[in-house]
């Protein structure tokens, strides 16, 4: 996955928009940001929420017919229930999109976790029924005892420092970084096989290198020691998410329920920095993943999106008009994503406008390759 898909989305805000005129997706996104700005407290400012990962990329599907536009809006939220409801209600204050009168009505707020829980429960019932048909309760108990014993033996050593690790660390796209061997053993006992221990306050080189290529969740103790480990990890490694054991508890002592709650409630590291009042740039690898996902959405459409540094759409145009549009845009353009081939002509205008990323299906033969622009192809 893309990191946004692995995200901590809790709710999806669904809304309908009607406009007395012809409007397009960028107009709607612009109206949502523009007309809610300053309406709520700084903690619920849409731009800040999106930068810190608590609001996902706004999706708009709109069609025009007979001089009127109608469509749907979906906003992913990892805020709590009350904050999500306030945010949803603020959408209904929007009364214009571009030059057109418009109104937005929230149709429902979908609890993503409730839907997942229902699927899990239903599937668990099916699996359990199948187990009961094949084996007796005594056999199940014996199987569980053997599994428990085997989990202790599943612990491995990873890297030059021979760090304690679960067997899935080398192959998993996502890993948990914990403090010590006892933490890895406790997670194994409860079926979590992708944890690796730093074994002390100093973060080993192996973990720092691993963090560059994997989605990393720092899972630390709920005490002063856990804070020290986390501080070191944030300085040395590339952490994506952070979670803690309950206050005063250690990861090695947690029950399965406590482990699952802690992992469910992990927060993006950008949110942690935001809460601490520290300004940091969003990680490059995260943005590259998101840009590749946008390209997947555009494939086959013949369209191009011009984006700002929060990956909001500044303009959506046909690929054949992209060069002319870039000539007229301001220097706030961060990235260009399009369903086509990167040419020298396009690279030249992108360099002139200060574009940082160009994302497309492929690149043609270019004479002058850009140094300040990252080119990403399928």
C-alpha positions in Angstrom: 0.0 0.0 0.0 0.3 3.3 -0.4 0.8 5.0 2.8 -2.4 6.9 2.5 -4.3 3.5 2.2 -2.6 2.2 5.3 -3.7 5.4 6.9 -5.6 5.8 10.2 -8.9 6.9 8.5 -11.8 6.5 10.9 -14.6 8.2 9.1 -15.7 9.1 5.5 -17.7 12.3 5.2 -20.1 11.9 2.2 -21.8 15.1 0.8 -23.8 16.1 -2.3 -23.2 19.4 -4.2 -25.6 21.2 -6.5 -24.5 24.3 -8.4 -26.5 26.7 -10.6 -23.9 26.7 -13.3 -21.0 24.7 -14.8 -18.2 24.0 -12.2 -15.3 21.6 -12.2 -13.6 19.5 -9.5 -10.8 22.1 -8.8 -13.5 24.8 -8.3 -15.2 22.7 -5.7 -12.0 21.8 -3.8 -11.0 25.5 -3.9 -14.4 26.5 -2.5 -14.2 24.0 0.3 -10.8 25.3 1.5 -11.5 29.0 0.8 -14.9 29.3 2.4 -14.2 27.2 5.5 -10.9 29.1 6.2 -11.1 31.0 9.5 -14.6 29.6 10.2 -13.4 27.1 12.8 -10.5 27.2 15.3 -7.0 26.7 14.1 -7.1 23.1 15.3 -9.8 22.4 12.7 -8.4 24.4 9.8 -8.7 22.2 6.7 -5.3 23.0 5.3 -3.5 22.3 8.6 -5.5 19.1 9.1 -4.5 17.8 5.6 -0.8 18.7 6.1 -0.7 16.7 9.4 -2.5 13.7 7.9 -5.7 14.0 9.9 -7.7 14.8 6.8 -7.1 12.8 3.6 -7.3 13.9 -0.1 -10.7 15.4 -0.9 -12.4 13.4 -3.7 -14.9 15.1 -5.9 -17.0 13.5 -8.7 -19.1 16.2 -10.5 -21.1 16.3 -13.7 -22.7 19.1 -15.6 -26.0 19.0 -17.5 -28.3 21.7 -18.9 -26.3 24.5 -17.3 -26.3 22.9 -13.8 -23.7 20.8 -11.9 -24.3 18.0 -9.5 -21.9 15.7 -7.8 -20.5 13.9 -4.7 -17.8 14.8 -2.3 -15.9 12.4 0.0 -13.5 13.5 2.7 -11.5 10.9 4.7 -11.1 11.9 8.4 -8.9 10.5 11.2 -10.3 13.0 13.7 -12.6 11.9 16.6 -16.4 11.6 16.2 -17.2 15.2 17.5 -14.5 16.9 15.4 -15.6 15.0 12.3 -19.2 16.0 12.8 -18.2 19.7 13.2 -16.1 19.5 10.1 -19.0 17.9 8.1 -21.4 20.6 9.3 -19.0 23.4 8.2 -19.3 22.1 4.6 -23.0 23.2 4.6 -22.0 26.8 5.0 -20.5 27.0 1.5 -22.9 28.9 -0.8 -20.8 29.6 -3.9 -18.4 27.6 -6.1 -16.5 30.0 -8.4 -19.1 32.4 -9.8 -22.0 30.1 -9.3 -24.5 29.8 -6.5 -24.2 26.4 -4.9 -25.2 24.4 -1.8 -23.7 21.3 -0.2 -25.6 18.8 1.9 -23.9 16.1 4.1 -25.7 12.8 3.3 -23.9 10.7 5.9 -20.7 10.1 7.8 -19.5 6.5 7.4 -17.7 4.8 10.3 -15.0 2.9 8.4 -13.9 0.9 11.5 -17.5 -0.3 12.2 -17.8 -1.6 8.7 -14.4 -3.4 9.0 -15.4 -4.8 12.4 -18.7 -6.2 11.1 -16.8 -7.9 8.2 -14.2 -9.4 10.7 -17.0 -10.7 13.0 -19.0 -12.2 10.1 -15.9 -13.9 8.7 -14.7 -15.1 12.2 -18.1 -16.8 12.7 -17.7 -18.6 9.4 -14.2 -19.7 10.2 -15.1 -20.8 13.8 -18.1 -22.8 12.5 -15.7 -24.6 10.1 -13.2 -25.3 12.9 -16.0 -26.8 15.1 -17.0 -29.2 12.4 -13.5 -30.5 11.9 -12.0 -30.7 15.4 -13.2 -31.1 19.0 -12.7 -28.4 21.7 -10.0 -30.5 23.3 -8.1 -30.6 20.0 -8.4 -26.8 19.6 -6.9 -26.4 23.1 -4.0 -28.6 22.2 -3.4 -26.7 19.0 -3.4 -23.4 20.8 -0.8 -24.7 23.4 1.5 -25.9 20.6 1.1 -22.5 18.8 1.9 -20.7 22.0 5.1 -22.7 22.5 6.1 -22.2 18.8 5.8 -18.4 19.0 8.5 -18.2 21.5 10.8 -20.1 19.1 9.9 -17.8 16.2 12.1 -14.9 17.4 15.0 -14.3 15.0 18.1 -12.2 14.8 18.3 -9.4 12.2 21.2 -7.4 10.8 24.8 -7.0 11.7 23.8 -6.1 15.3 21.8 -9.4 15.5 18.7 -7.5 16.8 15.8 -9.5 18.3 13.0 -9.5 15.6 9.9 -11.3 14.5 10.2 -13.6 11.4 8.2 -11.3 9.1 10.5 -8.2 9.5 12.6 -9.0 6.3 9.5 -9.5 4.1 6.9 -7.1 5.6 6.3 -3.6 4.1 5.5 -2.3 7.6 7.4 -2.9 10.8 7.1 -2.1 14.5 10.1 -0.7 16.3 10.1 -1.6 20.0 12.6 -1.3 22.9 13.8 -4.8 23.8 13.7 -8.5 23.2 10.9 -9.0 25.8 8.7 -6.6 23.8 9.2 -8.7 20.6 8.4 -11.9 22.5 5.2 -10.5 23.9 4.1 -9.3 20.5 4.9 -12.7 19.0 2.9 -14.3 21.8 -0.1 -12.4 20.5 0.5 -13.1 16.8 2.4 -9.9 15.8 5.4 -11.0 13.8 6.9 -7.8 12.3 8.5 -6.2 15.3 12.2 -5.4 15.8 13.9 -4.2 19.0 16.5 -1.4 19.2 17.9 -2.9 22.5 18.7 0.4 24.2 18.4 4.1 23.8 20.9 4.3 21.0 19.2 3.4 17.7 21.2 0.8 15.7 22.2 1.4 12.1 20.2 -1.6 11.0 17.0 0.0 12.2 17.8 3.4 10.7 18.4 1.7 7.3 15.3 -0.4 7.6 13.2 2.7 8.2 14.1 4.2 4.8 12.4 1.4 2.9 9.5 0.4 5.2 6.5 1.9 6.8 7.7 2.3 10.4 5.5 2.5 13.6 7.4 3.3 16.8 5.7 1.3 19.6 7.2 2.5 22.9 6.6 2.1 26.6 4.3 4.6 28.3 7.0 6.0 30.6 10.1 8.2 30.5 12.2 5.5 28.9 9.7 5.2 26.1 9.9 9.0 25.4 13.8 8.8 25.2 13.6 5.9 22.7 11.1 7.8 20.6 13.2 11.0 20.6 16.2 9.1 19.4 14.2 7.3 16.7 12.8 10.5 15.4 16.3 11.9 15.0 18.0 8.9 13.5 15.3 6.9 11.6 12.4 7.7 9.3 9.3 7.1 11.5 5.9 7.2 9.9 3.6 6.5 12.8 3.9 6.6 16.6 2.0 4.8 19.4 2.5 4.2 23.1 1.6 1.6 25.7 -0.9 3.0 28.3 0.7 5.4 30.8 3.0 3.6 33.2 2.9 0.3 31.3 5.5 -1.4 29.2 5.0 -3.1 25.8 6.3 -6.4 27.2 3.4 -6.5 29.8 0.5 -5.7 27.5 -2.5 -8.0 26.8 -3.6 -8.7 23.3 -6.5 -6.2 23.6 -4.1 -3.5 24.8 -1.7 -4.1 21.9 -4.5 -4.0 19.3 -5.9 -0.7 20.8 -2.5 0.9 20.8 -1.8 -0.1 17.1 -5.3 1.0 16.1 -4.8 4.4 17.8 -1.4 5.1 16.2 -0.9 8.6 14.9 1.0 10.0 11.9 4.4 11.4 13.0 3.4 14.7 11.3 0.5 15.0 13.7 2.9 14.4 16.7 5.2 17.2 15.4 2.2 19.4 14.9 0.9 18.7 18.4 4.4 19.6 19.8 4.5 22.8 17.7 7.4 21.6 15.6 7.4 22.4 11.9 8.8 19.7 9.6 8.6 18.9 5.9 6.4 16.0 5.0 8.6 13.0 4.1 9.5 12.7 0.5 8.8 9.0 0.3 5.2 9.6 1.5 4.6 12.2 -1.1 6.0 10.1 -3.9 3.7 7.3 -3.0 0.7 9.7 -3.0 1.8 11.1 -6.4 2.0 7.6 -7.9 -1.5 6.9 -6.6 -2.8 10.1 -8.3 -1.2 8.9 -11.5 -3.1 5.6 -11.2 -6.4 7.5 -10.8 -5.6 9.5 -14.0 -4.5 6.5 -16.2 -6.6 6.3 -19.3 -8.3 9.7 -18.8 -6.0 11.8 -20.9 -6.0 14.4 -18.1 -3.4 16.3 -16.1 -3.5 17.7 -12.5 -1.5 20.7 -11.4 -1.0 20.4 -7.6 0.2 22.6 -4.7 2.6 21.4 -1.9 -0.3 19.8 0.0 -1.3 17.9 -3.2 -4.5 19.9 -3.6 -5.6 20.4 -7.2 -4.8 23.9 -8.5 -6.0 23.0 -12.0 -7.2 19.9 -13.9 -6.8 20.1 -17.7 -6.5 17.9 -20.8 -2.9 16.7 -21.4 -2.7 18.6 -24.8 -3.4 21.9 -22.9 -0.9 21.2 -20.1 2.0 23.2 -21.6 -0.2 26.3 -22.1 -1.6 26.1 -18.6 1.8 25.8 -17.0 2.9 28.9 -18.8 0.2 30.8 -17.0 0.3 29.3 -13.5 1.9 31.0 -10.5 5.0 29.7 -8.7 2.9 27.9 -6.1 2.8 24.8 -8.3 4.5 21.9 -6.6 3.8 18.9 -8.8 2.4 18.0 -12.2 0.8 14.6 -12.7 -0.5 13.5 -16.1 -1.6 10.6 -18.3 1.1 11.0 -20.9 4.8 11.3 -21.9 7.2 13.8 -20.4 8.9 15.9 -23.1 11.9 18.3 -23.1 9.5 21.2 -23.8 7.4 20.3 -20.7 10.5 19.9 -18.5 11.8 23.4 -19.6 8.5 25.2 -18.6 8.3 23.2 -15.4 11.8 24.3 -14.4 10.9 27.9 -15.2 7.9 27.7 -12.9 9.7 26.0 -10.0 7.9 22.7 -10.2 9.4 20.0 -7.8 7.9 16.8 -9.2 6.7 15.6 -12.6 4.8 12.4 -12.6 3.7 10.6 -15.9 3.4 7.3 -17.7 6.9 7.5 -19.2 9.6 10.0 -20.4 10.8 10.6 -23.9 14.4 11.1 -24.9 15.4 14.4 -23.3 18.7 16.3 -23.9 18.7 18.4 -20.7 17.7 16.4 -17.6 16.5 18.5 -14.7 18.5 18.6 -11.4 15.9 20.4 -9.3 12.9 18.4 -10.5 12.2 14.8 -9.5 10.8 12.9 -12.5 8.6 9.9 -11.6 7.3 7.4 -14.2 5.1 4.4 -14.0 
